[in-house]
Amino acid sequence: MEKEKKDDGWVNSGDDLINASGVLARKRSSRQGYWSRHWALYAMLVLPLIFFFIFRYVPMVNILLAWSPNNIFLSVWETGWVGWDNFREAFNNRLFLVAVRNTVMFSVLDLAVGFPAPIILALLFNELKMERFKKVTQTISYMPHFISWVIIGSMAPRLFSQHNGAINNIIYNLGGTPIPFLEQNFHWVATNVSINIWRSIGWSTIIYLAAITSISPELYEAAEIDGASRLRKMWHITLPGIRPVIITLFILTLGSVMTADLSRFVTLQNSLVRGVHGVADVIPTFILFNAVQGNQFHLGAAIGIFQSVIGMILLLTGNWVVKKLGGTGFW
């Protein structure tokens, strides 16, 4: 057989060919074995992929309405282009600017107050030693998540109305002054944010409790030997242990700053807190009442693109800042 001279001496080229063919055969066999073992998992992805293609990607063709006249029955090539006129129409609308302001305000409040709330509750649950009491309180905390906003919207006037609400009746009977929870802007914002925290805090806590269970118990044992208190263990072990989960959820929350839950604001708002001087109008309600019900679909498409662009910018910025601070981003 032929021999070739390499840096480390003489080798047999025929043996190299045999070895290479053997490696390829093993790789091919390994690939076939992988597909034979896991084909069912990939088959399960077929229906979700079809769903996302039909209901997420195909409708994206309609974003062309943002640059075309308001006619959903004709193609853009038949109606022509209007450039950025639809975006100018949105930003020249004072109600839309109010909706943007309110959306940002509620997103900041939810981020500042609502985001740390489940973390604190998860830390408190982790410190409970009575397992039965822990399970009962945890169940009670996440049960409101299953109550729809429609039901909450029907309960709110009966609880928070200034004239005949249950809470104000108690305040009045105790000698206090009824509070306009749903009638004034400041109180309506505080009530809205509080109800949202009450509804979501327990469900969000589940994620952090699952992350806490992955922390090694040996770290807590070592800390106890060193004489660390519960607060010290919480600060130096538990919080650093769930830090990746906190960062991930924080970045995702940043990406949704320009969005809001339509059901939350439609069911809780009233005529006293709506309008130019109100706080109940957010971007989704503006799209519903002005774009959809007003048959201005081009306006809704333009606003949707505006929301998506701002969300993408905030998501990328948050990921970049986290990585600059030494954390682990999405990519």
C-alpha positions in Angstrom: 0.0 0.0 0.0 1.0 3.6 -0.5 2.5 5.5 2.3 2.5 9.2 2.9 4.9 11.1 5.0 3.4 13.4 7.7 5.0 15.5 10.4 4.9 12.7 12.9 6.3 10.0 10.6 5.1 7.5 8.0 1.4 6.5 8.0 -0.7 4.2 5.8 -3.1 6.1 3.6 -5.2 2.9 3.1 -5.8 2.6 6.8 -6.8 6.2 6.9 -9.4 5.6 4.3 -10.8 2.6 6.2 -10.9 4.6 9.4 -12.6 7.5 7.7 -15.2 5.3 6.2 -15.8 3.6 9.6 -16.3 7.0 11.3 -18.8 8.0 8.6 -20.7 4.7 9.0 -20.8 5.1 12.8 -22.1 8.7 12.4 -24.8 7.5 9.9 -25.8 4.7 12.2 -25.9 7.1 15.2 -28.1 9.5 13.2 -30.5 6.8 12.2 -30.7 5.5 15.8 -31.4 9.0 17.0 -34.3 9.5 14.6 -35.7 6.0 15.4 -35.7 6.8 19.1 -37.0 10.4 18.9 -39.2 10.6 15.8 -42.3 10.7 18.0 -41.1 14.0 19.6 -40.7 15.6 16.3 -44.0 14.3 15.1 -45.6 16.1 18.1 -44.2 19.4 16.7 -46.1 19.1 13.5 -49.5 20.4 14.8 -48.0 23.3 16.8 -45.9 24.3 13.7 -49.0 24.2 11.5 -51.0 26.3 14.1 -48.3 29.0 14.3 -48.0 29.1 10.5 -51.7 29.5 9.9 -52.6 31.8 12.8 -49.3 33.7 13.3 -47.4 33.9 10.1 -50.1 34.0 7.4 -52.0 36.9 9.1 -48.7 38.9 9.0 -49.6 39.6 5.4 -52.2 42.1 6.8 -49.5 44.3 8.3 -49.3 45.8 4.8 -52.5 47.6 5.7 -50.3 50.0 7.8 -49.0 51.5 4.5 -52.1 51.2 2.4 -55.7 52.7 2.4 -58.3 51.2 4.6 -59.6 48.4 2.4 -59.1 44.8 3.6 -60.9 43.3 0.6 -58.4 44.7 -2.0 -54.7 44.0 -2.2 -52.1 46.7 -1.6 -51.1 46.6 -5.3 -54.8 47.4 -6.2 -55.3 50.2 -3.6 -51.8 51.7 -3.7 -49.5 52.9 -1.0 -50.0 55.8 1.4 -46.5 55.8 2.9 -46.4 56.8 6.6 -49.8 58.6 6.6 -51.4 56.0 8.8 -48.7 56.4 11.4 -49.1 60.2 11.3 -52.8 59.8 11.7 -52.2 57.8 14.9 -49.7 60.2 16.4 -51.9 63.2 15.6 -54.7 61.6 17.5 -54.7 63.0 21.1 -56.5 60.0 22.5 -53.8 57.7 21.1 -51.1 59.7 22.8 -53.1 59.5 26.1 -53.3 55.7 25.6 -49.6 55.5 25.1 -49.0 57.4 28.2 -51.3 55.3 30.2 -49.9 52.1 28.8 -46.3 53.1 29.8 -47.5 54.2 33.2 -49.3 50.9 34.0 -46.3 48.9 32.6 -43.9 50.8 34.8 -46.1 50.3 37.9 -46.6 46.6 37.2 -42.8 46.3 36.7 -41.9 48.3 39.9 -44.6 46.8 42.2 -45.9 43.7 40.6 -42.6 42.1 39.4 -40.9 41.9 42.9 -44.1 40.7 44.6 -44.0 37.0 43.5 -40.3 36.9 44.3 -40.9 38.1 47.8 -43.8 35.7 48.2 -41.7 32.8 46.9 -39.0 33.6 49.5 -41.6 33.7 52.3 -43.1 30.4 51.2 -39.6 28.8 51.1 -39.1 29.8 54.7 -42.3 28.1 55.9 -41.6 24.9 57.8 -45.2 23.6 58.2 -45.7 21.8 55.0 -49.5 21.6 55.3 -49.9 25.3 56.0 -47.4 26.1 53.1 -49.5 24.1 50.6 -52.8 25.6 51.8 -51.5 29.2 51.5 -49.8 28.5 48.2 -53.1 27.1 46.8 -55.0 30.1 48.1 -52.5 32.5 46.5 -52.7 31.2 43.0 -56.5 30.4 42.9 -57.3 34.0 41.8 -55.4 33.4 38.6 -58.3 31.2 37.4 -60.9 33.9 37.9 -61.5 35.7 34.6 -61.4 39.4 34.3 -65.1 39.5 33.4 -66.0 38.1 36.8 -63.5 40.4 38.5 -65.0 43.3 36.6 -68.5 42.4 37.8 -67.2 42.1 41.4 -65.3 45.3 41.5 -68.3 47.8 41.7 -69.9 45.7 44.5 -66.7 45.8 46.5 -65.1 49.2 45.7 -68.1 51.5 44.8 -67.9 54.8 46.7 -71.6 54.8 47.5 -72.7 51.2 48.1 -69.5 49.1 47.9 -68.8 46.6 50.6 -65.4 48.0 51.5 -66.6 51.6 51.7 -69.6 50.5 53.8 -67.2 49.0 56.3 -65.1 52.2 56.3 -68.2 54.4 56.7 -69.5 52.2 59.6 -66.1 52.6 61.3 -66.4 56.4 61.1 -64.2 56.9 58.1 -64.7 58.7 54.8 -65.6 56.5 51.8 -62.8 56.3 49.2 -63.5 56.7 45.5 -61.7 53.5 44.4 -63.2 53.5 41.0 -64.3 57.1 40.5 -61.0 59.1 40.6 -57.9 58.6 38.5 -55.4 58.1 41.3 -57.5 55.7 43.2 -58.5 53.8 40.1 -54.9 53.3 39.1 -54.0 52.0 42.6 -57.1 49.7 42.6 -56.3 48.4 39.1 -52.6 47.6 39.9 -53.6 46.0 43.3 -56.2 43.8 41.7 -53.7 42.7 39.0 -51.1 41.8 41.7 -53.7 39.9 43.7 -54.7 37.9 40.6 -51.2 37.1 39.3 -48.9 36.9 42.3 -49.6 33.3 43.3 -49.3 32.0 39.7 -46.0 33.7 39.1 -44.7 32.4 42.4 -44.8 28.9 41.1 -42.0 29.6 38.7 -39.7 31.0 41.4 -40.5 28.1 43.8 -39.6 25.6 41.1 -36.3 27.5 40.7 -35.6 27.4 44.4 -36.0 23.6 44.6 -33.0 23.3 42.2 -30.7 25.0 44.8 -28.4 22.4 46.5 -29.4 21.9 50.2 -25.7 21.5 51.0 -25.4 25.3 50.6 -27.9 25.9 53.3 -26.3 23.3 55.6 -22.9 25.0 55.1 -24.4 28.4 55.9 -26.1 27.0 59.1 -22.7 25.7 60.2 -21.2 29.1 59.7 -24.0 30.6 61.8 -25.9 32.4 59.0 -29.4 33.6 59.8 -32.4 33.0 57.7 -32.1 36.5 56.2 -28.5 35.9 55.3 -29.3 32.5 53.6 -32.1 34.2 51.7 -29.8 37.0 50.5 -26.6 35.0 49.8 -28.0 31.7 48.6 -31.7 31.8 47.6 -31.7 35.0 45.6 -28.4 34.2 43.7 -29.8 30.7 43.0 -32.9 32.0 41.2 -31.1 35.0 39.6 -31.2 33.5 36.1 -34.9 33.0 36.3 -35.4 36.6 37.6 -33.3 38.0 34.7 -35.2 36.0 32.1 -38.6 37.0 33.3 -37.4 40.6 33.7 -36.2 40.8 30.0 -39.5 39.2 28.8 -41.5 41.8 30.9 -39.5 44.6 29.3 -40.5 43.4 25.9 -44.2 43.8 26.8 -44.0 47.4 28.1 -46.1 48.7 25.2 -48.8 46.1 25.6 -51.6 45.7 28.1 -54.3 43.1 28.9 -57.4 44.2 27.0 -59.7 42.3 29.4 -58.2 43.9 32.4 -58.9 47.4 31.3 -62.2 46.9 29.5 -63.9 45.2 32.5 -62.6 47.7 35.1 -63.0 51.0 33.3 -65.9 53.4 33.5 -66.9 56.7 32.0 -65.4 58.7 35.0 -61.8 57.5 34.3 -61.9 57.4 30.5 -61.3 60.1 27.9 -58.5 62.6 27.4 -58.1 63.4 31.1 -58.6 59.8 32.2 -56.3 56.9 32.9 -58.3 53.9 31.8 -57.6 54.2 28.1 -54.6 52.1 27.0 -53.4 51.1 23.5 -55.5 47.8 23.3 -58.7 49.7 24.2 -57.9 52.4 21.8 -57.5 49.9 19.0 -60.7 48.2 20.0 -62.9 51.3 20.3 -61.4 53.4 17.5 -59.7 51.0 15.0 -61.8 47.8 15.1 -65.3 49.2 16.0 -64.6 52.3 13.8 -63.6 50.1 10.9 -60.2 51.8 10.7 -58.1 48.6 10.2 -55.2 50.5 8.7 -54.9 52.5 11.9 -54.9 49.4 14.0 -52.2 47.8 11.8 -50.0 50.8 12.1 -50.4 50.9 15.9 -49.6 47.2 16.1 -46.4 47.7 14.2 -45.5 50.5 16.5 -46.0 48.3 19.5 -43.9 45.5 18.1 -41.0 47.7 17.2 -40.9 49.3 20.6 -41.1 45.9 22.3 -38.3 44.5 20.2 -36.1 47.5 21.0 -36.8 47.2 24.7 -36.1 43.4 24.6 -32.8 43.9 22.8 -31.8 46.8 25.1 -32.7 44.8 28.2 -30.7 41.8 27.0 -27.7 44.0 26.2 -27.8 45.8 29.6 -28.0 42.5 31.5 -25.0 41.1 29.6 -23.0 44.3 30.2 -23.7 44.0 34.0 -22.3 40.5 34.0 -25.5 38.5 33.7 -26.6 35.9 31.2 -29.0 37.1 28.5 -31.0 35.2 26.0 -28.2 35.1 23.5 
